[in-house]
Amino acid sequence: MALFGATSLLLPLMLSQTMARRLFVLVWIGFIFLLDPINYQLGLPSLIGDFRQGRRSRFYALLLSGFRLRLAMGVLELLGGCEVALHLSHVPAVENL
C-alpha cells in the first residue's frame, strides 16, 4: 500500500500539466496510502489497525466529515458566499466547464 501511495504522489509530477490536473485525486489519497501503513507498522493509530481490529468508527468519522464539509460549502454557495465556496472547492479537473 505504501508503494501505491508513493506512486500516487509521484505520478502527477512526472506527467504533463494537463494530464496531471486530471489526476489531482491521486495526490489526496496518496498521502493516506503512504502514511497509514507506516503508522500501522509503528503501532500508531491507523485505519489499517482499526480495520484489523474490526473497528470502523474512525473510517466512518472521516467519511462523514468529508460529507459535512461539502454540505457546509454548498450552504455557503446558496447563501451568496459563492466566492468563498468556489475558492474552497477548487477542483482543477473541472475548472473549464
C-alpha positions in Angstrom: 0.0 0.0 0.0 2.8 2.4 0.7 4.2 1.8 -2.8 0.8 2.7 -4.2 0.8 5.9 -2.1 4.2 6.9 -3.2 3.3 6.2 -6.9 0.1 8.3 -6.4 2.1 11.2 -5.2 4.9 11.0 -7.8 2.8 10.2 -10.9 1.2 13.7 -11.3 4.7 15.2 -11.1 6.0 13.0 -13.9 3.2 13.8 -16.4 2.3 16.9 -18.4 0.4 19.6 -16.6 -2.8 19.0 -18.5 -2.7 15.3 -17.6 -1.7 15.9 -14.0 -4.7 18.2 -13.5 -6.9 15.1 -14.1 -5.0 13.1 -11.5 -5.3 15.5 -8.6 -7.3 13.0 -6.6 -4.2 10.7 -6.5 -2.4 13.3 -4.5 -5.2 13.4 -2.0 -5.4 9.7 -1.5 -1.7 9.2 -2.0 -0.9 10.6 1.5 -3.4 8.2 3.1 -1.9 5.1 1.3 1.6 6.3 2.0 1.4 7.2 5.7 -1.3 4.8 7.0 0.9 1.7 6.6 3.8 3.5 8.2 1.6 4.4 11.2 0.4 0.8 11.4 4.0 -0.5 11.5 5.0 1.9 14.2 2.0 1.0 16.3 0.4 4.4 15.9 -3.4 4.9 15.3 -4.2 3.9 11.7 -7.1 2.9 9.5 -5.4 -0.5 8.8 -5.2 -1.2 12.5 -8.8 -0.2 13.0 -10.0 -2.5 10.2 -8.0 -5.4 11.5 -9.5 -5.0 15.0 -13.0 -4.8 13.5 -13.4 -1.1 14.3 -14.8 1.1 11.6 -15.6 4.2 13.6 -12.6 6.2 12.5 -13.2 5.5 8.9 -16.9 6.5 9.1 -15.9 9.6 11.0 -13.5 10.6 8.3 -16.1 9.9 5.6 -18.8 11.8 7.5 -16.5 14.8 8.0 -16.0 15.0 4.2 -19.7 14.9 3.6 -20.3 17.6 6.2 -17.6 19.8 4.7 -19.2 19.5 1.3 -22.6 20.3 2.7 -21.3 23.4 4.5 -19.7 24.6 1.3 -23.0 24.0 -0.5 -24.8 26.1 2.1 -22.2 28.9 1.6 -22.9 28.8 -2.2 -26.7 29.1 -1.6 -26.3 32.0 0.9 -24.4 34.1 -1.6 -20.9 33.3 -0.4 -20.0 31.9 -3.8 -16.6 33.4 -3.9 -15.6 31.7 -0.6 -17.2 28.4 -1.5 -15.7 28.3 -5.0 -12.3 29.1 -3.6 -12.5 26.3 -1.1 -13.8 23.7 -3.5 -11.5 24.5 -6.4 -11.1 21.3 -8.5 -8.6 21.6 -11.3 -10.2 18.9 -13.4 -13.5 20.8 -13.8 -12.3 24.4 -13.9 -13.0 24.8 -17.6 -16.6 23.6 -17.5 
